[in-house]
């Protein structure tokens, strides 16, 4: 079988390596960061594992039920290792107040998840990948350039390997960029004479003020509802994690200078106390101070331009291909679906057919993965516009039916167990809006009662009260 190089030993890179090795490919993973997780436990990974190449390594993370479902089918050993390391295995719907969800019913098992802080997730992946036949992980290897070979398409460079900072040439039948949000590969493509891929890039416009907590006895605060809840000019994330830990974060507009006081612990605590359903999520033992996460980029790349590949022998997956604001928690799941799509394509189109592989991966990406990116981006843009309107003292108005339907479902989900399940299935990437709304009875609720509900059904402060609390 061909030799495949995966650049990056993060979540997507390790997952892809194991998927490919399961099909008999020989896979080498190259990782710039030299530190190995080894046999360290959860807290040792959190405090001691240095991953300088992953800016979001200790930021809040959450793994959707769709990720758990696919991993259970493809790589169940990873889920077992995560749980052994303290990851939370639970049913997201069952964690909600019964007054919202009603009695549990058949089919609710689709909302089961396994989630953990990023170091624990990546540590579990690294342990399982290291023991996977056909996978070799080389840490401390910085890729500095690409090696070219005979062209498969006249005038289009073909990647046949990589160059390392140590001067080593490593050849491969296929190179996969899984280096994440900070991928340097476009610059490397410039250096070998490639046309620029299509690239869309803009700042997401959001800023996070996040804190991590733990409880001494391993318990977590009771859920007040959805893990992402919206309020006037701000949203709140409450994310349970491994080993009795959790993350709580305010999500605001990066243009909202008056809420920048949330970067201080006293202001953050005063603000959280104004949200009755969330106050308990700030009462644990703090793991650090307020973490400010800003400068988040929305970015998309397409390596087929005007119907022709800009390169063969190299493809990009996950955040190296496209990334968005992480408040919806979809990045890891989209990366997994993208990695699986590449694995499936390689079953019928191998690296020995470089043009067909480049075109085929572009086609399957555009058909199955890009719509998830576009939907996430549209939701983020609307929410940011809504926040900015509220900062200006005006209600947000749009004629976009997708946003109007989504906000109607969000409001109704707090009162109707059927709509709650539909809304969660969409948020968890278990179903599309079209699939959920194919239920005529549910759609009727959304298009009638849902459109007349208040925008923010959960109790919380008005903006003036929030500003007063933080001293703005």
N, C-alpha and C positions, 0 to 999 in steps of 0.2 A: 504494500500500500504506500501511497505518497507520504513524504515527510512534510509536516505542516508546522510553521512557526506561528505562535500566538504571542503578540506583543502586549504585555501587561498581565500580571498575576493578581488582578483585582477580582471582583465578583464575576463579571462577565467573562474575563479571560479564563479563569479556572473552570467555570461552568462549561464553556465551550470546549475546553481541552478534554474534559471528561466525556462530554457527548460524542466528540469525534473519536476518542480512544475506544469508546464502546462499539464503534463501527469498525474497529481494526486499524485506524490511522495511527501512525507514529507522530506524536505531538510533543514539541518542545516549547515551553513557555519561558519567555525572557522578561525579567522584571528588573527595573532600574533600582528600586530600593533593596538594600542588602539584607535587612533584618528578616529573620525567619520566625514565624509564630511559635515553632517548636511545640512543646507539650504544655505551654502555659494555660492556666485556667482563665475564666472570664475576666475577673478583676485585674489579673496580671496583664492580660491582653489590652484591657482598657487603659491602664496606667503606663505600661511598659513597652508596648509594641510600637515602634516608630515607623510611620508610613508617610514620609515627607512628600511623596508623589501623589497622595490622595488628600486633597484639601478638605473633603467632607468626611474624613475618617472618624472623627469624634462628634460629628453633628448628629441631630436626631435622625433615626432611620426607622422604617416600618415596612414590613413585607406583606403584600396583599394575599388574600386567599387564592387568587389565580396563580400566584407564584408557588404557593404550597401545593396546589393541585397538580401543576405541571412537574414540579420536582418529585412529588410522590410517584408519578408515572415514570419519570426518567432517571432520577438520581435519589432514590429514597434513603440511601446511606447518609447523605448530607443532612437530611432532616433528623435522622437518628443521632448523628454526631452533635448537631446543634442542641437537641433536647438534653443529651448527656452533659453538655456544657452549661446547661441552665436556661436555654431558650424557652420562651413562653409558647406552649401549645394550648390553644383555646379556640372557642367559637366566638367570633366577633359579634354576631347577633345575640348570642346567649349572654354576653357581657352587658348588654344594654338593659335598661329598666323594663320590666315586664309591661308597664303602662304604655310603652312605646311599641314593643314588638309583639305583644300578646303571647299566648302559649306557644312554645316551640312546636314545630310541625315537620312533617316529612319534607325533605329537600333542604332543610336548614343546615345540613351538614356541609353544604357548599360554601358556607361562610367560615369554615375552620381555617385557622392560620397557624404558622410557626414563625415567630419573629424574635429579633434580638438586636442589640447594638451592633454597629458595623464591625468593630474588631472581632466580636464573637462570631458573627456570620462568616467573615472572611477567614477567621482561624479554623472554623469547621470545614469550610471548603478546601483550605490548604491541606488539612490533615487527610481528608478523603482523597483529594487529587494526588497527593504524594504517594498514596498506597494504590493508585489506579494503574494497572498494567498499560503500558503504551504512553504514559504521561511522564515527562521529565521537566522539572521546574528548576530554572537557573536564576538565582537572585543575585543582585549586584551587577547586572549586565545592562549597561546603557547602550541603547541602539542610537547611532548617530547618523546613519544614512542607509540608502537602499542600493542593492546590487542589481544590475540589469542583465538580461539574457536576450536570446534571439526573439525578435518581435513576432507576435502572433497576428497582429494587425499592422500593416505598413504605417509607419509614422507614429505609432502608439507605443510608448515604452512598456516593456514587460519586466516585472519585478521577479527576480530569481533568488532573492535572499537579502541579508542585511549586513551592515558594517557596525561594529561595536566601538565603544570608546577605547577599548584596549587594543584596537587594531585587528580584531578577529573578523574574518568573513564567514558567515554562516549561511549556507545555501538551503533552499527549500523549494518544494513544488508549489506551495501557496503560503503567502504571508497574510495574517489576519491582524488588523489593528484593533486592539481592545484596550487602548491606553486611556480611555475615558475622556472627560471634559477637556483636559489639557493636551489632547493629542497633538504631537508635533509633526505628524506624518504629512500634512499638506505642504509644509516647508520642504520636507524631504522629496516630495513629488516634484516640486518646483526645481529642485537641484538636479533631477534626472531628465528635465525637459518636458514634463507632462503639462498638458493644458490644465488650467484651474478647474476643479470641480465646481458645480453649482454650490453656492454657499449663501445661506440666509443667517444673519447674525444680528442680534439686538439684546440689550439688557432687559431682563425680565421685569424690572421695576419693583421687585419685592425685597424686603429686608426682614430677617428673623431675629427675634430676641428670645433665645432659648436657654433653658436650664435643665440639667439632669438631676434626678433624685433617686434615692433608694430608701427602703424600709428595713429596719433591723430584722424583722420576722418574715420577710419575703412576701408580704401582702402588698397589694396595690390599691390605690383609690378606686372606689366604685365608679363605673362609667355613668356619665350623665346623658349620654347619647352618642352621636356620631363623633369619630375621632377628629374630624375637621369641622368646626362650627363657625358660622359667620355672624358678625355683629356690626354695628354702625362704625365704619371706617377701620375695622380691624378684624382679623380672624384668630381663632385659637386652635392649636394642635395639642392633643393629649395622647401620647403614644406609649403604651405599655411595652416593656422590653424584657430582657433576660434577668435572672437572678434577683428578682424583686426590685428592679429599676424601672424608671420611666423617664420620658422627656415631656416637657411642657413648653410651648413656644407661642409667642405673639407673632402674627404675620401681618406686616403693615406695608404701606407704600414707602419706597425708598425716598420719595419726595416729601414725606411727612416729617418735616424737621421738628415739629412739636412733640412727636412721640419718641424722639431719639433719647429722651430721658430714660426710656426703658432699659438702656444699657447699664444702668446702675441697679444694684440689688434692692435698695429701699423702694425706689419708684416701681420696679417690677413687681414687688410684693404688694404694694398698695394697689396697683392696677388689677392684679389677679383677684384680690379680695372683693372686687366689685362684681365678679361673675359668680353667682351663687352655685352654679353647677360645676364650677371648675376650681374653686378655692382649695379643695382638698388636694388637688394635684400640685400644690406648692407647699405642702406641709410635711414632706419627707425630709430625710437627711440630704442636704445639697451635695452634689458631686461637682464642685466648681461654682464659679460665679456666672453671670449672664454671658452667654456666648452670642456675639453679633455676627450674623451671616448675611453678607451683602455682596453686591457685584455679581449676582447670579445671571448667567447668560442663557438665552434661548438660541440654539444654533442647530442648523440642519445642513447636511452635505449630501450631494448626489454625484456619483462618479460616472454617470452616463450623461453626456451633454449633447444636445441636438441629435439624439439618437445613436451616439457613438461613445464607447468607453474611453475615458481619459487615461486609463491604465489597465493592464491585465496582470494577473499574478498576485494581486493584492485586493482585499476587501476590508471594510470597516463594519464593526458591530457595536450595538449599544450606544453609550454616550460618545464614543469616538465618531459615530455616525450622526446622532442627533441627541440633544439634551434640552431639558426644560426646567422651569422652576419646580422644585421637588415637593411642594406642599401637598400635592395629590398622591404622593407616594408611589408613583407608577414606574419610575426609572428602572429599578431592578427587574420588575416584571416584564417591561418592554424589552429590556436587554436579553432576558431569558428566551422570550418568544423569537427574538431576532437570531439568537444563537441556534435555536432549534431549527429555524428556517434554513440557515446555512447548512446545518448537519443534514437535513432532509434533501436539500438540493444536491449535495455531494454524493448522495446515494445514486443519483442518475446522471450527474454531470461532474466529472472529475477534473482535477487540476490540469490533466492532459488536454483538456478542451478549453483553453483560457478565455477565448472570446465568448464562447457559449456560457461559460461560468459567470463571467462578468455581467453579461446581459441578463442571464437568468436570475442572478442574485438581485440585480436592480429591479427586475420585474416583480419578483416575489416580495421584495422590501416595499415597493410602491403600492402593491396590492393589499398587503396584509399588515405592515408595520407602520408605514407613513400615516395612514388614517388615524392611528392611535396618537401619534405625535401631533397631528393637526388638531384633533379634538381637544387634547390637553392644552395646546397653545391657545386655542380659541377661548376655552374656559378661563384661562389665566388672564387673557387680555380683557375680557369682560369684567372679571372681578376687580382687576386693577382700575379700570375705568370707573367702576361703581364706587370703589374706595375714594378715588380722586374727586368724584362728584360730591360725595358726602363730606369730604374735607372742605369743599367749597360751599357747603350748605344747600346743595341741590340734589333732588332725587335723580337716580340714574335711569335714563330712558334709552331703549333700543328696540328695533323691530326684528332683531334676529330671533327666529322661532326656536332655534336650539337652546339659546340662553333662557328664553321665557319658559320653555318647557322644563328646563333643568331647575330653574328657581321655583317653579310651581311644585315640582316633585320634591325638592328640598323642604319646602314649607309643609307640604302634606305628609311627608315622611315622619314628621314629629307627632302626627295624630292618627295615621292610618297604617296598620301593620302590613297590609298588602303593598302599598306604595313604598313603605320603608324597605321592604325586601327588594323591590324593583330598583329603587334608587341605589341601594348598596351593591346590587349586582352590576350596575353600570359603573359605579365608582371603583369596584374591585376588578374591573375588566373581565368579569364572568359573562357579561352579556352586553350587547349594543343597545342604545336607546330604541332603535327600531324593533329589536327582538322583544324588549320589555313592553313597549307600547302596542305590540301586536295583540296583547290581551285587551279586548275591547272594553271590558268592565273597568280595568285599571285605567286605561286611556280616558275613559269617560270621566272618572274622578279627577284626573289631572287637568283636563280641559274645562272642567266646571268649577268644582270647589277649590282646586289648587290655585287657580289664577286670582282668587280673591283673598287669599290668606296674607297675613303680615309677612314682610320680607324676612324679619328676624324673629322666629318663634321662641327662641331660648331667652331666658331672662338675662339681661346685661345692661350696662350703663349707656346713656347717651354720650355723644362725643364730648360735650362740655364737661360732664362729670368725670370722664376718663382723663381729660387734660388737667382738670383740677387735681386729680389724685396723683398724677405724676409730676405735678408742679410746673406744667408747661404754660 
